[in-house]
Amino acid sequence: SQQGEEDPQALSIQEGENATMNCSYKTSINNLQWYRQNSGRGLVHLILIRSNEREKHSGRLRVTLDTSKKSSSLLITASRAADTASYFCATEETSGSRLTFGEGTQLTVNP
Amino acid sequence: ETGVTQSPTHLIKTRGQQVTLRCSSQSGHNTVSWYQQALGQGPQFIFQYYREEENGRGNFPPRFSGLQFPNYSSELNVNALELDDSALYLCASSPQLGTTGELFFGEGSRLTVL
């Protein structure tokens, strides 16, 4: 079963614009992570935010976490065509070390 | 440092057959997890292995089984293949059990069941 729900399912923007993706989850978590997947390839870790953190930055990425609303957002600033990919949030629940992934957001950045 | 490698990259089987997928974990990593990703979906956790023992299993039937070897490489076996088993199978390693950190994924094995 999927823990997270992401929206939008698909997002199309122009190069240079910002992209925001949202993730909601259901249970208590140790951390929430964001991964990127190019078509049919493996997943690449982008950023991890722990349950006691509210915001984290890494390069052009900004992640927020609201544990009271059980939601997170990923912001990609100044997007590039190379950012075109699927983005997944994944939660590590307090009950174990497995990751539970959402359905993903397909981001298309048009040159 | 060698990353996670999986083999084969693509394979085609027919219903009822059996398949074995292989994974070499990243150097220094002793925990391996397997995920199934159907087309257009997020990855779903199958099971995790730590020091050759299964450590957690998702909602998959017993015909999905696995092994981890002393060198921490791993196999995923699926018996009595069904059409719905068609998916990308992803292996991921992590440095140690219970680490609250990132997983390192291989490129996956694309299984098609006809």
Chai-1 contact restraints between the chains, C-beta under 6 A:
chainA,res_idxA,chainB,res_idxB,connection_type,confidence,min_distance_angstrom,max_distance_angstrom,comment,restraint_id
A,Q2,B,G42,contact,1.0,0.0,6.0,A-B,restraint_1
A,N30,B,T100,contact,1.0,0.0,6.0,A-B,restraint_2
A,N31,B,T100,contact,1.0,0.0,6.0,A-B,restraint_3
A,R41,B,E107,contact,1.0,0.0,6.0,A-B,restraint_4
A,G42,B,F105,contact,1.0,0.0,6.0,A-B,restraint_5
A,G42,B,G106,contact,1.0,0.0,6.0,A-B,restraint_6
A,G42,B,E107,contact,1.0,0.0,6.0,A-B,restraint_7
A,G42,B,G108,contact,1.0,0.0,6.0,A-B,restraint_8
A,L43,B,F105,contact,1.0,0.0,6.0,A-B,restraint_9
A,H45,B,E102,contact,1.0,0.0,6.0,A-B,restraint_10
A,F88,B,G42,contact,1.0,0.0,6.0,A-B,restraint_11
A,E92,B,T100,contact,1.0,0.0,6.0,A-B,restraint_12
A,G96,B,G56,contact,1.0,0.0,6.0,A-B,restraint_13
A,S97,B,G98,contact,1.0,0.0,6.0,A-B,restraint_14
A,R98,B,F45,contact,1.0,0.0,6.0,A-B,restraint_15
A,R98,B,G56,contact,1.0,0.0,6.0,A-B,restraint_16
A,F101,B,G42,contact,1.0,0.0,6.0,A-B,restraint_17
A,F101,B,P43,contact,1.0,0.0,6.0,A-B,restraint_18
A,G102,B,G42,contact,1.0,0.0,6.0,A-B,restraint_19
A,E103,B,G42,contact,1.0,0.0,6.0,A-B,restraint_20
A,G104,B,G42,contact,1.0,0.0,6.0,A-B,restraint_21
